[in-house]
Amino acid sequence: MKSRTKVVVIGGGIAGCSTLFHLTREGWSDVVLVERNELTSGTTWHSAAQVTNFGMNQTMVGLKTHSIRLYKGLAEDPEYPINYHHGDGGIRLANTDAQMQGYRHFASMARGMDVEFEVIDAEECARRHPLVSTSNLLGGLWDPLDGDIDPAQLCQALAYHARKAGAQIYRNTPVTELTQHRDDTWTVHTEHGNIDCDIVVNAGGYRVNEVGAMMDVHHPVASMEHQYFLTEDIAEIVQAGHRMPLLRCPISDYYCRQEKNGLLIGFYEQGCKTWGMDGIDPNFVNALCPDDLDRITDVLQGAFDRMPALLETGIRSVINGPITYTIDGAPLVGQIPGKRNAFCIIGLRAGLGEGGGHGWLLAQQIVHGEACYDTWCLDPRRFTGHTNVELTSLKAIEDYQNEFRFHFPHEHRPAGRPAKTTPLTPVMAAEGAEFTVVNGWERVDYIKPRADFHPSLTFNFDEAFEVVGREVENVRNNVGLCEVNGFNRFEITGADRHAFLDRLVCGTVSKREGRVGLAYLLNHQGRIKSEATIANLPQSDRGQARIWYGSAAASEFHDMDWLTQHLRKDEDVQVRSLTNEQTILVLAGPNARKVLSACARGDWSNHAFPWLSVRECFIGYSPATVMAVSFSGELAYEIHVPNSSLYAAYLAVRKAGEPFGLSLFGARAVEAMRMEKGFFHWKADLLTEFDPYETGLDRFVKMSKSDFVGKAALQDLINRGPVRKMVTLKLDTAHAPAHGGASLMLDNTVVGTVTSGDWGHRVGLNLAYAFVEPELSTPGTTMQLDLCGDPIEATVIQPSPYDPDHMRMRG
């Protein structure tokens, strides 16, 4: 066995085999996989192994498309062929108009990834799948490339080609310990010797947290028991003369595919069961859980109603095995939070179908630092400290029970609520707040007009449209108050703090005390990594001179890793997180200064405290730090308050605001207003796939600086010219917003993709941001938006249609 290698992958299922294979494809041959038993002896061996193109976003569609192409190539390889039923086709059924509308959106989104879905009616579903009854059925989404694959053969083929490229695989080699050294390299201790390596990858399947414990980390992954059975031969299948399409049914919570001349039918019962929460038997290898068909009787009846032929056939065998879920149902593929040279590829509930793509994206991250797609939807750092075993299990149960039910816009399911709160959460609830969830935080979405107000789940504008409009109107004409909890906040101290940030930021970093600036950090490929508000706080009785680094609520682990990984040993810089210690109260509107002056001592005039200023003060008697910044486009102040004093500060602001028409507003109003101002959201509009020039952030780049992270790569991108350009669009419709991922068309060709959309209440426009082909970025250019199947005229307009000179927020 090797004693030194570049990468050790732990786990020999689809995740580990795919990662090993793709590392060799990226040019790294000095790589090793260790497996405690035989390859595919965990979840992989009993997988139903369906291979679909369907995904909830473009990254997921792209990695699944890669899987399909890879598997097809492996199946056709004469040197090591495998069994892959490619292109049988598959249908996702629907019995509501809202579900059908959702399918039309996903078809629009997939088109931007060169994937063609088809939305079909009930009769066409029955024509393509003769076993299906059309009772209580409206139609479905057709995936022409859907199919299934042999799990063991797939993994053995990936292993074969990885070995052929120079990789090594050690079976029956349990890992007993992991040791990280001062230079961030690792020693992987096994029962057969130690392997020193630069990088470790956790691909441990349902034993993920056994491996994680060796690194002193816990991953938000839980296992669920999942049952399917194989039927005896079905006459209609024998006589069909072709393979039956795959079927996924959110109506009755089951799926099926052809297996020989019968069916494989799997169930997502409501009375589901977690597995392995109290530990896993070391001898659970190539093993199954006891059959429990009584548990699936509720969904089995629905399958009988949908496919009456099942009543005439018998059950040949039953499979009940564990499958893994994460806290939001999507896998964790990427850097392990807080660890260097440590990655994971875990929580792959649909591992066989998409594992080829996951390994592909992970290998790119390991070798190059980033993947070809923005992988935030898979990033292990998208969750922070709230993801314990109990919460993960509750969310896993919820996701299992809703396996084939996609999330609608503004849908927030109830399991694990509330996970993170502030002292104001019950206060806002008493005010009638409807809450959204941001990285586990309960954040006000809007204030309900009455207790029984429950908007529809739809891709159209819902019944909250007018409610949000009134909140925006009050912010525009009077003053509004909004709580922004969970906002990421780091305190950066030390003599070298400015030089440190100047090296990471692509623009100017102000050193002036009492001033605030917006900054962008690039990755080593010259594309956008992070967005941050940089505030310089002078020395005071609250601390030494320091910088507050503020960024998106979900970015805490992501940005901390990026900052600390770029610290030099000879720099006097310290970074400390204040994210969970403070909350922001936002005052916004033309009367904001009057309200602030009424509850805080000092001169708050525009001369004494202009736009982009920061000052420490007291709100009433609550210590606070106030910044003159605005995400709404109105005169606004961010009031940062320790959570211990938050309620007192809130009461002081509410009382001071009474004479000035102060009322509450929520996240939906903020979203609408930022669209009117040309302000972007991190990981909605700010993506690692685009550089700052493509994104329209030229003014924040200073190429004359001697150096910054990503500068050389950015220069290469500038020389190459833009691949896409960010534009603001107005849509010729008032019934629905554009949704992220929707395709923009010209002459029946995809020419762009929407990143965000919402109604601009102050300008009376349906607005969207999108990346389009550069030649289409000129204002006045028109194209067609595929809005849930409807062609809608979309016209490029100038950014920031509301107060483009920013005079209102300057006061």
C-alpha positions in Angstrom: 0.0 0.0 0.0 1.2 3.5 -0.8 2.5 5.5 2.1 2.3 8.9 0.3 -0.3 10.3 -2.2 -1.9 13.5 -3.2 -5.5 12.7 -2.4 -7.2 10.0 -0.3 -10.9 9.4 -1.0 -12.6 7.5 1.8 -15.6 5.4 0.6 -16.1 3.1 -2.3 -19.7 3.8 -3.4 -20.7 5.9 -6.3 -19.5 9.2 -4.6 -16.0 7.9 -4.0 -15.6 6.1 -7.3 -16.9 9.0 -9.3 -14.5 11.4 -7.4 -11.5 9.2 -8.0 -12.4 8.7 -11.7 -12.8 12.5 -12.2 -9.6 13.4 -10.4 -7.8 11.3 -12.9 -9.7 13.1 -15.7 -8.6 16.4 -14.3 -5.0 15.2 -14.5 -4.2 13.9 -11.0 -3.2 10.3 -11.2 -1.5 10.1 -7.8 -4.7 9.5 -5.9 -6.0 6.7 -3.7 -9.4 5.4 -2.6 -9.8 3.3 0.5 -13.0 1.3 1.3 -13.7 -0.5 4.6 -15.3 -3.4 2.8 -15.9 -4.1 -0.9 -16.8 -1.4 -3.5 -20.6 -0.6 -3.5 -21.2 -2.4 -0.2 -23.1 0.5 1.3 -26.2 2.2 -0.1 -25.0 1.9 -3.7 -25.5 -1.8 -4.1 -29.3 -1.6 -3.4 -30.0 1.6 -5.2 -33.0 1.8 -7.6 -30.4 3.6 -9.8 -32.7 5.9 -11.8 -30.9 8.4 -14.1 -32.9 11.5 -14.8 -32.1 15.0 -16.2 -34.5 16.7 -13.8 -33.1 19.2 -11.3 -34.3 22.1 -9.2 -31.7 24.5 -10.6 -29.3 24.8 -13.5 -26.3 23.4 -11.6 -28.3 20.3 -10.8 -29.4 19.9 -14.4 -25.9 20.4 -15.6 -24.4 17.7 -13.3 -27.1 15.3 -14.2 -26.5 15.9 -17.9 -22.9 15.1 -17.3 -23.8 11.9 -15.5 -26.0 10.8 -18.5 -23.3 11.5 -21.0 -20.6 9.8 -18.9 -22.8 6.7 -18.3 -23.7 6.4 -22.0 -20.0 6.6 -22.9 -19.2 3.9 -20.3 -22.0 1.7 -21.6 -20.7 1.9 -25.1 -17.1 1.3 -24.2 -16.2 -2.1 -25.7 -13.3 -2.4 -23.2 -15.5 -2.4 -20.1 -19.2 -2.1 -21.1 -22.0 -1.8 -18.5 -25.8 -2.2 -18.5 -27.5 1.2 -18.9 -31.1 1.6 -20.1 -30.6 5.0 -21.6 -33.4 7.0 -23.0 -36.4 5.0 -21.8 -38.0 8.3 -21.0 -39.7 9.3 -17.8 -42.8 11.2 -16.6 -43.4 13.3 -13.5 -47.1 13.3 -12.9 -49.3 16.2 -11.8 -52.9 16.7 -10.7 -53.0 20.5 -10.1 -52.6 23.5 -12.3 -49.9 24.8 -10.0 -47.8 21.7 -10.4 -48.1 21.9 -14.2 -47.1 25.5 -14.1 -44.0 24.5 -12.1 -43.1 21.9 -14.7 -43.3 24.5 -17.4 -40.9 26.7 -15.4 -38.4 23.7 -15.0 -38.7 23.1 -18.7 -37.7 26.7 -19.3 -34.8 26.5 -16.9 -33.5 23.2 -18.4 -33.6 24.6 -21.9 -30.7 27.0 -20.9 -28.6 23.9 -20.2 -29.4 22.3 -23.6 -31.9 19.9 -22.0 -35.4 19.6 -23.6 -38.3 18.6 -21.4 -41.8 18.3 -22.6 -45.0 19.2 -20.7 -47.7 16.7 -21.7 -51.4 16.3 -20.9 -53.0 13.3 -19.1 -54.0 11.5 -22.3 -50.4 11.7 -23.6 -49.1 10.4 -20.3 -51.3 7.3 -20.7 -50.3 6.9 -24.3 -46.6 6.9 -23.4 -47.1 4.7 -20.3 -50.0 2.3 -21.0 -50.2 1.2 -17.4 -51.2 4.6 -16.2 -54.8 5.6 -15.4 -55.8 9.2 -16.2 -58.1 9.5 -13.2 -57.3 12.6 -11.2 -54.5 13.4 -13.5 -53.8 16.7 -15.4 -50.5 15.8 -17.1 -46.8 15.5 -16.5 -43.3 16.5 -17.4 -41.6 14.2 -19.9 -37.8 13.6 -19.8 -36.8 11.8 -22.9 -33.4 10.7 -21.6 -34.6 9.2 -18.3 -33.3 5.7 -17.6 -31.7 3.4 -15.1 -28.3 1.8 -14.7 -26.6 -1.2 -12.9 -25.1 0.3 -9.7 -22.3 -2.2 -9.2 -21.3 -2.3 -12.8 -21.2 1.5 -12.9 -18.9 1.8 -9.9 -16.6 -1.0 -11.1 -16.3 0.7 -14.5 -15.4 4.0 -12.9 -12.9 2.2 -10.7 -11.4 0.3 -13.7 -10.8 3.5 -15.6 -9.4 5.3 -12.6 -6.9 2.5 -12.0 -6.0 2.5 -15.6 -5.1 6.2 -15.3 -2.9 5.5 -12.3 -5.2 5.7 -9.3 -5.0 3.0 -6.5 -7.9 1.4 -4.7 -7.5 -0.4 -1.4 -10.5 -2.5 -0.5 -11.1 -4.0 3.0 -9.1 -1.2 4.4 -11.0 0.5 7.2 -9.9 4.0 8.2 -9.3 4.2 12.0 -8.1 7.8 12.5 -7.4 11.0 10.6 -4.6 13.4 11.7 -4.0 16.8 10.3 -0.6 18.4 10.6 0.6 22.0 11.0 1.2 22.3 7.2 -2.5 21.2 6.7 -1.5 17.9 5.2 -3.2 14.7 6.5 -2.3 11.2 7.7 -5.0 8.6 7.0 -4.6 5.8 9.5 -6.0 2.4 8.4 -5.9 -1.1 9.7 -3.2 -1.9 7.0 -0.9 1.1 7.5 -0.9 4.9 7.2 -1.1 7.1 4.1 0.2 10.6 4.1 -1.6 12.9 1.7 -2.3 16.5 0.9 -6.1 16.2 0.7 -8.8 14.0 2.3 -12.3 13.4 0.8 -15.1 12.1 2.9 -17.3 10.0 0.6 -18.5 7.8 3.5 -22.2 7.3 2.5 -24.3 6.5 5.5 -21.1 6.3 7.6 -20.4 9.9 6.8 -20.4 11.1 10.4 -18.1 8.3 11.5 -15.6 9.7 9.2 -16.5 13.3 10.1 -15.9 12.5 13.8 -12.3 11.7 13.0 -12.0 15.4 11.8 -14.0 16.7 14.7 -16.8 17.8 12.5 -20.5 16.9 12.2 -22.3 16.9 8.8 -26.0 17.6 8.5 -26.7 14.2 7.0 -29.3 11.6 8.2 -30.4 8.3 6.8 -33.9 7.1 6.1 -35.2 3.6 5.5 -36.5 3.3 2.0 -38.5 0.4 0.5 -39.1 -0.8 -3.0 -40.3 -4.1 -4.3 -39.9 -6.1 -7.6 -43.0 -7.5 -9.1 -43.5 -10.7 -11.1 -44.0 -10.4 -14.8 -46.8 -8.1 -16.0 -48.6 -9.1 -19.2 -48.8 -5.6 -20.6 -45.1 -5.1 -20.3 -44.4 -8.4 -22.0 -46.7 -7.5 -24.8 -45.6 -3.8 -25.2 -42.6 -4.4 -27.4 -40.7 -1.5 -25.8 -39.5 -0.6 -22.4 -41.9 1.3 -20.1 -40.9 4.9 -19.3 -40.0 5.7 -15.7 -42.8 7.2 -13.5 -42.6 9.5 -10.5 -45.8 10.4 -8.8 -46.2 13.2 -6.3 -49.9 12.4 -6.1 -49.3 9.0 -4.5 -45.7 9.3 -3.4 -44.2 6.4 -5.4 -42.0 5.8 -8.4 -41.6 2.8 -10.8 -39.4 1.6 -13.6 -39.2 -1.5 -15.6 -37.2 -4.4 -14.2 -37.0 -7.3 -16.6 -40.7 -8.0 -17.5 -42.0 -6.6 -14.3 -41.7 -3.3 -12.3 -39.5 -1.9 -9.6 -41.8 0.2 -7.4 -40.5 2.4 -4.6 -42.4 4.3 -2.0 -42.1 7.5 0.0 -44.6 6.8 2.8 -45.7 9.5 5.2 -45.1 7.2 8.2 -41.4 7.0 7.3 -38.5 6.0 9.5 -35.0 7.3 10.3 -32.1 4.9 10.5 -28.8 4.8 12.3 -29.4 7.8 14.6 -27.9 5.9 17.6 -25.0 4.4 15.7 -24.5 1.8 12.9 -23.5 -1.8 13.4 -19.9 -2.2 12.1 -21.1 -5.4 10.4 -23.9 -3.7 8.5 -22.3 -4.5 5.1 -24.2 -5.4 1.9 -27.1 -5.5 4.3 -30.8 -4.5 4.4 -33.3 -3.5 7.0 -36.2 -5.8 7.8 -39.2 -5.6 5.4 -42.0 -3.4 6.7 -44.7 -3.4 4.0 -47.4 -2.4 6.5 -45.7 1.0 6.7 -46.4 1.7 3.0 -50.0 0.7 2.8 -51.2 4.3 2.5 -49.1 5.0 -0.6 -49.5 1.5 -2.0 -53.2 2.1 -2.5 -52.4 5.2 -4.5 -50.1 3.2 -6.7 -52.9 0.6 -7.3 -55.3 3.4 -8.3 -52.8 4.9 -10.7 -51.7 1.6 -12.2 -54.5 -1.0 -11.9 -52.3 -3.7 -13.5 -50.5 -4.0 -10.1 -53.6 -5.6 -8.6 -53.0 -8.6 -11.0 -49.4 -9.3 -10.2 -47.4 -10.6 -7.3 -44.3 -9.3 -5.4 -41.1 -11.1 -6.2 -38.8 -9.5 -3.6 -38.7 -6.6 -1.2 -35.7 -4.3 -0.6 -35.5 -2.0 2.5 -32.2 -0.1 2.8 -30.9 3.2 4.1 -30.5 6.3 1.9 -29.0 9.6 3.0 -30.6 13.0 3.2 -29.2 16.4 4.1 -31.0 19.2 5.9 -32.4 20.6 2.6 -32.4 17.5 0.5 -29.5 18.6 -1.8 -26.0 16.9 -1.4 -23.0 18.4 0.3 -20.2 18.5 -2.3 -17.2 20.7 -1.7 -15.0 22.1 1.0 -15.7 21.0 4.6 -16.4 24.1 6.7 -13.5 25.2 8.9 -11.1 22.6 7.5 -8.2 23.0 5.1 -7.5 20.4 2.4 -10.7 18.5 3.4 -13.6 17.9 1.1 -16.8 15.9 1.2 -19.2 14.3 -1.3 -22.1 13.2 0.9 -25.9 13.2 1.4 -26.4 11.9 -2.2 -30.0 10.6 -1.8 -30.1 10.1 -5.6 -26.5 9.1 -5.7 -26.4 6.8 -8.7 -28.4 9.1 -11.0 -26.4 12.1 -10.4 -23.2 10.8 -8.7 -21.2 11.1 -12.0 -21.9 14.8 -12.0 -21.2 15.3 -8.3 -17.8 13.7 -8.6 -17.0 15.8 -11.7 -17.8 19.1 -9.9 -15.9 18.0 -6.8 -12.8 17.0 -8.7 -12.8 20.4 -10.4 -13.0 22.1 -7.1 -10.1 20.1 -5.6 -7.8 20.5 -8.6 -8.7 24.0 -9.8 -10.3 25.7 -6.8 -13.7 26.2 -8.5 -16.0 24.2 -10.8 -17.4 25.2 -14.2 -20.7 25.9 -12.5 -21.5 27.9 -9.4 -21.8 25.1 -6.8 -23.4 27.1 -3.9 -26.5 24.9 -4.0 -24.2 21.9 -3.1 -21.7 23.7 -0.9 -21.3 22.2 2.6 -20.9 25.7 4.0 -24.4 26.8 3.0 -25.5 25.7 6.5 -23.9 27.1 9.7 -24.1 26.1 13.4 -27.7 25.2 13.7 -27.6 21.9 11.8 -27.6 19.3 14.6 -28.7 15.7 14.4 -32.2 16.3 15.6 -32.9 19.2 13.2 -31.3 17.3 10.3 -33.5 14.3 11.0 -36.7 16.3 11.1 -35.8 17.9 7.8 -34.9 14.5 6.3 -38.3 13.2 7.3 -40.0 16.2 5.7 -38.0 15.9 2.5 -38.6 12.2 2.3 -42.4 12.7 2.7 -42.2 15.3 -0.2 -39.7 13.6 -2.4 -41.4 14.4 -5.7 -43.0 17.7 -4.6 -40.9 20.7 -5.7 -40.7 23.8 -3.6 -42.9 26.7 -4.9 -41.7 30.3 -4.6 -42.1 31.6 -1.1 -42.8 28.1 0.2 -41.2 27.4 3.6 -42.0 24.0 5.0 -42.7 23.7 8.7 -40.2 21.0 10.0 -37.5 22.4 12.2 -39.1 25.8 12.6 -38.0 27.9 14.3 -34.3 27.0 14.3 -32.8 30.5 14.8 -34.6 33.4 16.4 -33.9 36.8 18.0 -35.6 38.5 21.0 -37.9 40.2 18.4 -39.2 37.0 16.7 -42.2 36.6 19.1 -42.7 40.4 19.0 -42.9 40.3 15.2 -45.2 37.3 15.3 -47.5 39.3 17.6 -47.5 42.1 15.1 -48.8 39.6 12.5 -45.6 38.8 10.7 -45.3 36.0 8.1 -41.8 34.6 8.3 -39.4 33.4 5.7 -36.2 31.4 6.5 -32.7 32.6 5.8 -30.0 30.1 6.8 -32.3 28.9 9.6 -33.1 32.4 10.8 -36.8 33.4 11.1 -37.0 36.6 9.2 -40.1 38.7 8.6 -41.4 38.2 5.0 -44.3 40.7 5.3 -46.9 41.8 7.8 -50.2 39.9 7.3 -53.4 41.9 7.0 -55.2 39.4 9.1 -54.5 36.2 11.0 -56.0 33.8 8.5 -54.1 35.3 5.5 -52.5 32.4 3.6 -51.4 33.2 0.0 -51.5 30.4 -2.6 -48.5 28.5 -3.7 -48.0 29.6 -7.2 -45.4 30.8 -9.8 -47.6 33.9 -10.4 -47.8 37.0 -8.2 -49.7 35.7 -5.1 -52.2 37.4 -2.8 -49.4 39.1 -0.8 -48.7 41.4 -3.8 -50.8 44.3 -2.6 -49.6 43.8 1.0 -46.0 44.2 -0.1 -46.9 47.1 -2.3 -48.3 49.0 0.7 -45.1 48.3 2.7 -43.0 49.7 -0.1 -45.3 52.8 -0.4 -44.8 53.6 3.3 -41.0 53.3 3.0 -41.1 55.6 0.0 -43.3 58.2 1.6 -42.8 58.0 5.3 -40.5 55.5 7.1 -40.3 51.8 7.6 -38.6 49.5 10.1 -37.3 46.1 9.2 -35.4 43.5 11.3 -32.5 41.9 9.4 -31.2 39.0 11.5 -28.4 36.5 10.7 -26.5 39.1 8.6 -22.9 37.9 8.5 -20.5 40.1 10.5 -16.8 39.7 11.1 -14.6 41.9 13.3 -11.2 42.3 11.8 -8.5 43.7 14.0 -4.7 44.1 13.9 -2.2 46.5 12.4 -2.3 44.8 9.0 -6.0 44.7 8.7 -6.3 47.1 5.8 -3.4 45.7 3.9 -4.9 42.2 4.3 -8.2 43.2 2.9 -6.6 45.3 0.2 -4.9 42.1 -1.1 -8.3 40.3 -1.3 -10.5 43.1 -2.6 -10.4 44.0 -6.3 -11.2 47.6 -5.7 -10.3 50.4 -3.2 -10.4 49.6 0.5 -10.9 52.9 2.4 -8.8 53.3 5.6 -10.8 56.4 6.7 -12.3 55.9 10.2 -16.0 56.4 10.3 -16.5 55.4 6.6 -18.2 52.5 4.9 -17.6 51.0 1.5 -18.8 48.1 -0.7 -16.2 45.7 -1.9 -15.9 42.6 -4.1 -13.6 39.7 -3.6 -12.6 37.5 -6.5 -11.5 33.9 -6.7 -8.3 32.8 -8.3 -10.1 32.5 -11.6 -10.9 36.2 -11.6 -14.6 35.7 -11.0 -16.8 36.9 -8.2 -16.3 35.1 -4.8 -17.9 37.4 -2.3 -19.5 40.8 -1.7 -18.8 42.6 1.5 -19.6 45.9 3.3 -16.4 47.2 4.9 -16.9 49.6 7.8 -14.0 51.3 9.6 -14.7 51.8 13.3 -12.4 54.0 15.4 -11.0 53.0 18.8 -13.6 53.5 21.6 -14.6 52.2 24.9 -16.2 49.3 22.9 -12.9 48.1 21.5 -9.7 48.9 19.5 -9.8 50.3 16.0 -11.3 47.7 13.9 -13.1 46.8 10.6 -16.5 45.3 10.4 -16.9 43.0 7.4 -20.5 42.4 6.6 -21.8 39.9 4.0 -24.8 37.8 3.2 -26.5 35.8 6.0 -25.6 32.4 4.5 -22.0 33.3 3.9 -20.6 33.0 7.4 -18.7 29.8 7.0 -17.9 30.4 3.3 -16.4 33.9 3.9 -14.6 32.9 7.1 -12.8 30.1 5.2 -11.8 32.4 2.4 -10.4 35.1 4.7 -8.5 32.8 7.1 -7.1 30.7 4.2 -5.5 33.9 2.8 -4.0 35.1 6.1 -0.2 35.2 6.1 1.7 34.0 9.1 3.6 37.3 9.4 0.5 39.4 9.3 -1.0 41.1 12.4 -4.6 40.3 11.6 -7.3 38.7 13.7 -10.8 37.7 12.4 -13.7 37.1 14.8 -17.3 36.3 14.0 -20.1 38.5 15.5 -22.8 37.0 13.3 -24.8 35.4 16.1 -24.3 38.2 18.6 -25.9 41.2 16.8 -28.9 41.9 14.7 -29.7 44.8 12.4 -32.7 47.1 12.6 -33.1 49.0 9.3 -34.8 52.4 9.2 -35.7 53.4 5.7 -37.6 56.3 4.1 -37.5 60.1 3.9 -38.3 60.4 7.6 -35.6 58.0 8.7 -33.2 60.7 9.9 -36.0 62.3 12.0 -36.7 59.0 13.7 -33.0 58.3 14.4 -32.5 61.8 15.8 -35.5 61.3 18.1 -34.1 58.1 19.7 -30.3 58.7 19.6 -28.2 61.6 20.9 -25.9 63.4 18.5 -26.0 65.3 15.2 -27.5 63.1 12.5 -27.7 65.8 9.9 -26.6 65.0 6.4 -23.5 67.2 7.0 -22.5 65.4 10.2 -23.5 61.9 9.1 -23.6 61.6 5.4 -24.2 58.6 3.2 -21.6 55.8 3.8 -20.8 56.9 7.3 -20.6 54.7 10.5 -20.9 55.8 14.1 -21.2 54.2 17.5 -24.1 55.5 19.6 -27.0 54.6 21.9 -30.5 53.9 20.7 -32.3 55.0 23.8 -30.0 53.2 26.2 -29.0 50.3 24.0 -25.5 50.4 22.6 -25.6 50.4 18.8 -23.5 51.0 15.7 -25.2 52.9 12.9 -24.3 52.8 9.2 -25.7 55.2 6.6 -26.3 52.6 3.9 -29.3 51.6 1.9 -30.5 48.4 0.1 -33.9 50.0 -0.6 -32.8 53.1 -2.5 -34.3 55.4 0.2 -32.6 57.3 2.9 -31.8 54.5 5.3 -29.8 53.5 8.3 -28.6 50.1 9.5 -28.7 50.0 13.3 -26.5 47.1 14.5 -27.5 46.1 18.1 -26.3 43.4 20.4 -29.1 40.8 20.8 -29.2 41.3 24.6 -30.3 45.0 23.9 -32.3 44.4 20.8 -35.8 44.5 22.3 -35.0 47.8 24.1 -33.7 49.3 21.0 -36.7 48.2 19.0 -39.1 49.8 21.5 -37.1 53.1 21.4 -37.3 53.2 17.6 -41.0 52.3 17.5 -41.8 55.0 20.0 -39.6 57.6 18.1 -41.3 56.7 14.9 -44.9 57.1 15.9 -45.1 60.8 14.9 -43.6 60.0 11.5 -45.8 57.2 10.2 -43.4 54.4 11.0 -44.6 50.9 10.1 -42.9 47.5 9.7 -41.8 46.0 6.4 -40.3 42.7 5.5 -38.0 40.8 3.2 -40.4 40.8 0.2 -40.5 44.6 0.2 -36.7 44.7 0.4 -36.5 42.3 -2.6 -38.8 44.4 -4.7 -37.0 47.7 -3.8 -33.5 46.3 -4.5 -34.6 45.2 -7.9 -35.6 48.8 -8.8 -32.1 50.0 -7.6 -29.9 47.6 -9.5 -28.6 45.9 -6.3 -27.6 42.3 -6.5 -28.0 39.3 -4.2 -25.0 37.1 -3.5 -25.5 33.6 -5.1 -28.6 34.8 -6.9 -27.0 37.4 -9.2 -23.4 37.3 -8.0 -22.0 34.0 -9.2 -18.6 32.3 -9.6 -19.4 31.8 -13.3 -19.0 35.5 -14.1 -16.4 38.2 -13.6 -17.2 41.7 -12.2 -17.2 43.3 -15.7 -19.7 40.7 -17.0 -21.8 41.4 -13.9 -21.8 45.2 -14.4 -19.6 46.0 -11.4 -16.8 47.8 -13.3 -16.8 50.7 -10.9 -15.7 48.4 -8.1 -12.6 47.2 -9.9 -9.2 48.9 -9.7 -6.9 47.2 -12.2 -4.2 49.8 -11.4 -3.7 48.2 -8.0 -0.3 46.4 -7.7 -2.1 43.1 -7.0 -5.1 41.4 -5.6 -6.4 37.9 -5.6 -7.5 37.0 -9.1 -6.0 40.0 -10.8 -4.0 38.1 -13.4 -6.8 35.8 -14.2 -9.2 38.8 -14.5 -6.9 40.5 -16.9 -7.0 37.3 -19.1 -10.8 37.4 -18.9 -10.8 41.1 -19.9 -8.6 40.3 -22.9 -10.9 37.5 -23.9 -14.0 39.6 -23.7 -17.3 38.9 -22.0 -19.2 35.6 -22.5 -22.3 37.1 -20.9 -23.4 40.5 -19.6 -25.8 41.3 -16.8 -28.8 43.3 -17.8 -32.0 44.7 -16.3 -35.2 43.8 -18.1 -38.7 45.0 -18.1 -41.3 42.4 -18.8 -44.5 42.9 -20.8 -46.8 41.2 -18.2 -48.2 41.8 -14.8 -49.4 38.4 -13.8 -46.1 36.7 -12.8 -42.5 37.5 -12.0 -39.5 36.0 -13.8 -38.0 33.2 -11.8 -34.3 32.4 -11.5 -33.1 30.0 -14.2 -35.8 30.9 -16.8 -34.6 31.1 -20.3 -34.5 34.1 -22.6 -35.1 33.3 -26.3 -34.4 34.9 -29.6 -35.4 33.1 -32.9 -36.1 30.0 -30.8 -32.5 30.0 -29.4 -31.6 30.5 -25.8 -29.7 33.7 -25.5 -29.8 34.3 -21.7 -30.8 33.2 -18.3 -32.8 35.1 -15.6 -31.1 35.4 -12.1 -33.8 37.4 -10.2 -37.2 38.9 -10.8 -39.8 40.9 -9.0 -42.3 43.7 -9.4 -41.0 47.2 -8.9 -43.9 48.9 -7.0 -42.3 52.4 -7.1 -41.7 52.3 -10.9 -44.7 50.2 -11.9 -42.5 47.7 -13.8 -42.1 43.9 -13.8 -38.3 43.7 -13.5 -35.7 41.0 -14.0 -32.0 40.6 -14.0 -30.4 38.2 -16.5 -27.1 37.3 -18.0 -27.4 37.5 -21.8 -25.2 37.3 -24.8 -23.1 40.6 -24.9 -24.5 41.8 -28.2 -28.0 41.8 -26.7 -27.1 43.9 -23.6 -27.8 47.3 -25.2 -30.9 49.1 -23.7 -33.9 48.8 -26.0 -33.0 45.3 -27.2 -36.0 43.0 -27.0 -36.2 39.2 -26.6 -38.7 36.6 -25.4 -38.8 35.3 -21.8 -40.1 31.7 -21.5 -42.2 32.4 -18.4 -43.6 29.1 -17.3 -44.3 28.2 -21.0 -45.6 31.7 -22.0 -43.5 33.8 -24.4 -43.3 37.3 -22.8 -41.5 40.2 -24.4 -38.5 41.3 -22.3 -36.8 44.6 -23.0 -33.3 45.7 -21.8 -33.5 48.9 -19.9 -31.0 51.1 -18.0 -30.0 49.7 -14.6 -31.6 51.3 -11.5 -34.8 52.5 -13.0 -35.7 54.1 -9.6 -33.7 57.2 -8.8 -30.7 56.2 -11.0 -28.5 59.0 -9.5 -29.1 57.7 -6.0 -30.1 61.0 -4.7 -32.8 59.8 -2.4 -30.6 57.5 -0.4 -27.9 60.2 -0.2 -30.4 62.3 1.8 
